[in-house]
Amino acid sequence: MNITVRFFASLKEQMGVDRLQLDTAFEPRTVAGLKAFLCVHNAQFGNSVQQIGRIRAAVNQDMADEDTAIPAAAEVAFFPPVTGG
């Protein structure tokens, strides 16, 4: 499973990178499963999640919730909630 994980806004600043390539399987293969995997295996992501709080996600450029399945070769984007005016 090769997944591109992208980070935006303040999450990108805190991570210090805008993307990661992930070749490791994780379970469940959902947004929640990926977030949990990254929190355990990437201390910077775990710290960022704690500082920012709620993080939104998109899978293949479609907004996703925690239960959204992540297919092989997907692009998953994480970003903090945004407000507009």
C-alpha positions in Angstrom: 0.0 0.0 0.0 1.6 3.2 -1.1 -0.1 6.3 0.2 0.8 10.0 -0.2 0.0 11.9 3.0 -0.1 15.7 2.6 -0.1 18.4 5.3 -1.5 21.9 4.9 -1.6 25.2 6.8 -0.3 25.2 10.4 -0.1 21.4 10.4 2.4 21.7 7.5 4.4 24.3 9.5 4.5 22.2 12.6 5.4 19.0 10.7 8.2 20.8 8.8 7.3 18.9 5.6 4.3 19.1 3.2 4.1 15.4 2.5 5.1 11.9 3.4 5.1 8.7 1.4 3.8 5.7 3.4 4.5 2.2 2.3 3.5 0.5 5.5 0.1 -1.2 6.0 -2.1 0.0 8.9 -5.4 -1.2 10.2 -8.1 -0.3 10.0 -7.6 1.2 6.5 -9.6 4.3 7.3 -8.8 7.9 8.1 -9.0 7.2 11.8 -6.6 4.2 11.3 -4.1 6.3 9.4 -4.2 9.1 12.0 -3.7 6.6 14.8 -0.8 4.9 12.9 0.9 8.3 12.3 0.4 9.4 15.9 2.3 6.3 17.1 5.0 6.2 14.4 5.6 9.9 13.8 6.1 11.9 17.1 5.8 15.2 15.2 2.4 14.3 13.8 1.2 13.2 17.3 2.4 16.4 18.9 0.8 18.5 16.1 -2.5 16.7 16.5 -2.4 17.4 20.3 -1.6 21.1 19.7 -4.1 21.7 16.9 -6.9 19.5 18.1 -9.4 18.5 15.5 -7.9 17.8 12.1 -9.8 17.5 8.9 -9.0 15.0 6.2 -9.6 14.5 2.5 -9.1 11.3 0.6 -8.3 11.7 -3.1 -9.4 15.4 -2.8 -12.9 14.5 -1.4 -13.7 15.5 2.2 -13.5 12.5 4.4 -14.7 11.6 7.9 -13.0 9.2 10.4 -14.6 6.1 8.9 -13.7 6.9 5.2 -11.8 3.9 3.7 -8.4 4.6 2.2 -7.7 2.7 -1.0 -4.2 1.7 -2.2 -2.3 4.5 -4.0 -4.5 7.1 -2.4 -3.6 10.7 -1.5 -4.7 11.7 2.0 -4.6 15.3 3.0 -4.7 16.5 6.6 -5.4 20.1 7.6 -6.7 22.1 10.6 -10.2 23.5 10.5 -10.4 26.7 8.5 -12.7 29.7 8.7 -13.5 32.1 6.0 -15.1 35.5 5.7 
